[in-house]
Amino acid sequence: IGGILFALEEGASYWKPSLTWRTFFCSMVAFTSLLMLNTLGAEFGKVGYNKLFSFGNFVYEQGGLSSYAVYELFLFILLGAVGGLIGAIFNHVNEHITQWRLKKVNHSKAKRFLEVVIISIGVSVTTFLLPWMWTKCTPLPENDVGESEQDLLEELVQFTCPPGTYNELASLWFTEPGVAIRQLFHLHKHAFSDLALILFFVPYISLAVVVYGIAVPSGLFVPSLLSGAAFGRLVGNMALRVYPNLAFSNIYALIGAAAVLGGMARMTISLTVILLECTGNEQFVLPLMLTLMTARIVGQLFNHDLYHIHIHFKKGVYFMESELKSVPRHHDLTARQIMSDQVVFFRPVEKVSNIIDTLHSCNHSFFPVVDPEDGGVLSGTIGRNELCVLLQQRAFGHPNEDGENGNSHHYKSGGLARQSSAMIYNNYMEYQGKHFFPLVEWNVLENAYPKFPKVEDVRFHDGDRDCLMDLRPYANMAPVTIQEKASLSRTYEVFRTLGMRFLPVVNCHNQVVGTITRADLNEESLAGVMLVKGKKNR
């Protein structure tokens, strides 16, 4: 469920009920596959739930009472504010590193490989030297402990320490991240000192900010949780010294993990559900909500979340925010000022040669269908994929030179008026002077999804370029449009809420004067339009 909310909150600029079902189905299949793979390490037919990523159940420390006091909520809010600041610094540093990496490294495969090798050596040396330089050996607790805590004690790393003791830094650096997170969440008795937590948190988050974005699948979720858990446990240890009646430091480890991750990713709803799924205790709903909300508010004061920062670095990927920024919204821009006035269109009945040449010469995904005989009024829109399928299915024919039934249309090509019959052989079934059933049925177009043919892969015979294709049966004859005088806020709202990829701009006579795509609504394009408008107003 957390994964579905993650896709809704962070990964989609448009959502519809069918997308909910698809993400739910994918999450179900992924979880089922994981359970089946985990049976390989357990008894045949049994599910090894202990191998799934989990923080372990947070039990109630005082029977049925909450593990924290109400006044500690203010401390959790403060921890969320600090986590938002840490996340903003992390995102800012990583953004500049990524910009340098795109300019200096990513254009060469050899440099990318060399970068991975150098960073791998640096991380390995750091993770070995720090525990090796830590000379303090902490004795294992001798008192009775619970079964779950006993399992975590067995995961503590002895390293250079004598038997019966463990190395605090080695236990955090040398164990799996999931195990280290559970140790920070559940080991009591001050298993990790303040200095050990500092020497783990600062180098770990510093390495994470450098590693994220290299040519290996390095994640953000677990490193943020682990570094945040160390930071939260450090705050909890210090708070307990000041006021011993506070909650155990493991509660602060959970809140710190949520604060740092929320400060980097800026997610609220999905992270709350994900962390609750991993903790198995509903008493932390309110602390997590307050912490994540505060971390998001503080982080948004400085920069974007890390996912959106990296999306903006991808060329050709234009992610639309939920709301338009206040600066362009209050700049009195209209649809005519942000549109592209270089309109590439097709006529309702178009020559195959014009369609082929247009698809080869531009990479537009949609095209307006304009009838020059009707004053250039917009008749509809048609997509590039549909045109390629129609060409592949040979949904065209030679014009009837006799002009039967008087069905002739005039159209302009190359500035010259030419007359050609709209009567196309084999394109319709005729009955009593009416046309029925286009050559290509709609289910053929639907079945081509998602592997639509490309125009380069379509083969044509001699004489096909002189044929005519009637686009009217396949075009969207009632497209969504926007008036040229519409405000930018209205245009952005229509484009995003309706999930548009192509929006024709029309005048009061319903004539196409331009088109708007996602590229016209991104921050860079809007900034350029505002700059041009500012120069004109000087």
PyMOL commands that set and color helices and strands:
alter all, ss='L'
color gray80, all
select helices_A, chain A and resi 2-10+17-41+49-51+72-104+109-133+147-154+168-173+177-186+194-211+221-242+249-265+269-279+282-300+306-313+326-329+335-338+352-361+372-374+384-392+404-406+442-447+455-457+464-466+488-497+518-521+523-536
alter helices_A, ss='H'
color red, helices_A
select strands_A, chain A and resi 138-139+165-166+349-351+366-371+377-383+408-413+416-421+429-431+434-436+468-470+482-483+503-506+512-516
alter strands_A, ss='S'
color yellow, strands_A
deselect
rebuild
show_as cartoon
